Amino acid sequence: MAVSPSKLWLAALLAAIVLHNLEEAIALAAMPQAPAIAAQALGLDVAVPPVSRIYAGLALFTLFPMAVLWRAMRHPTQRLTFLACMIAAMAAVNALVPHIAATAILGQYMPGSITAAFVSLPVAAGFLITALRKGWAALHVWLAAIAVGLAILPLVLLGFWALARLVAELAR
């Protein structure tokens, strides 16, 4: 039988996501050209929306994981554990690509890179390792959560631009 994740690990993952998105939002104010530079450095041929639209997307990408992880802290279930592992996998890979990769390729700070390297990646990886070791989910469920997170991350990252635009349009 699977064991529920500890509230401490869920809270750490939630805090890592919030801190990362906060750093990204604050840094974007000072470096509004950074998303276009990062997209070009990573070889992505996408139209980069204005910073105001990116803020809308960041808000959504903060609120959804917050809701899932908060719910998992209050009423843990195997479905929420699956989602928490999926979110952790996405946070870890998001730290690597685009944040750490763009910073390494460009040789300069990119918004979100500090928390990506020193908070998101270690906390998300620690969460996943602990989940496996402590049996929060059966191995096949744990692997499925990671696989789903990795499979949908590119869609989330590329869909980020469209979602940010949609939210900005709805907020008018």
N, C-alpha and C positions, 0 to 999 in steps of 0.2 A: 504494500500500500504506500502511495506517495505521501510525502510530508509537505506541509505548507511552508512557503518561504518565510524567513524571519522578517519581522516588521523593520528591523534595522537595515537589512539589505534592500528591501523595497524602498524605504525612505532615502537611502543613499543613492539608489538609481534615480528616483524622482528628483532629488536635489541636484544630481549631476546633469540631468537634462535641463532643468530650470537654469542652473548656473551657466551651462554652455550657451543656451539660447539668449540669455541675458548678456553675456559677453559679446555674442555675435551682434545683437541689436545695438549695444552701446558702440562697438567698434565700427559698425556700418555708418553711424552718424559722422564719424571722422574720416571714413574711407568709403564713400558711396560708390566708387569705381571698382572696388575689390571684387564683387561678384562677376563682373565682366572680365576682369583680369584672370580670375580663377577659372572661369569657364573656358577661356581661350587656352590657358596653360594646360588644362586637362583634356583639350581637344574636343570640347563640347560645342557644337554649332547650334546655340540656342539664343533667342532674343532675351536679354536680361531685363526684367521689369524694373521700374523705379523702386527706390528704397522703401517708399511708403507701402507698396504692394508686398515687398519682401517682409516687412514688419507684420503684415496681416498673416502671411504664411507662417512666420515664426510663432505668432500667437497660437495658431491652430496646432502647430507641431509641438507646442508646449502643453496646451490644454488637453489634448487627447491622451498622451501618455500619463499626464497627471491624473486624469479621471480613472484610467485603468489601474494605475499603481496605487492610488488612494483607496480605491474599492478593494483591491487585493489586500491592502493592509487591514482594512476593517472587516472584510468577509472573504477570506481566502477560499478559492475553489481551484480545481484542477484547470478549468478553462482560463481563469485569470492568471494562474501560474504559467500556463502555455503562453499567454499574451505577454506576461512580464519577461519571459525568456526571449520571446520574439523581439520585444522592444529593446532588451539588452543587446541582442545580436545586431540589431539595426544601429544602436548607439555606438557600438564598438566599430562597426564598419564605417559608419558616417564619420567617426573620428579620423579613421585612416584615409578615406576618400570621401569627400574632397579636401578636408581641412589639413591634415598632416601632409598629404601628397602635394597639394597646391603650395603649401609653405616650403616644402623641400624643393620642388621644381623651380619655384620663383626665387627662393633664397631670401624671402622677406615675410614678415608677419601678415597673416590673413585673418580676418575676423573669425573668432571662434577657435583658433588654433591652440591657444594656451590651455583652455579647459578641455579641448579635445584630447590633447596629449597627456595632461596631468590629472584630469578628473574623469571625463567620460570614458576614455579607453580603459584605464585601470579599474574603475568601478564596474563598468559593464562586463569586462572580462572576469573580474572577481565574482560578480553575481553569477555568471554562467558556470564558472568552475565550481563555485560553492553549491549551486543548484544540482550539478551532477554528483558531486561528492556526498551531499547530504540527502540525496534521493527525493528532492522536491518534485521531480517528475521522473517517470520511467525513462530509460535511455532512449527508446524510440520516440517518445513524446518530446523529450529534450532536443533530440536531433531534428525532429520535424519542425519545432519552433524556430530553431536556428535556420534551417533550410527555407522556411517560409519568410522569415525576416530578411535573409539575404536575397531571396528571389524578388521580393517586393520593394526592397530599398531603391534599386535604380528607378523603378516606376515612381516611387515617392519623391526622389530627388528631382527627376525630370518633371514630374507632375507638380512639384513645388511652385514652379513658375506660373503654371496655369491656375493653380489653386490660389496663389497670392493675388493674381489678377481678378479672379472671381470674387474673392472676399472684399477686395478694394472696391469693386463695382457695386457689390451689395451694400457696402457701407456708405455709399454716396447719399 
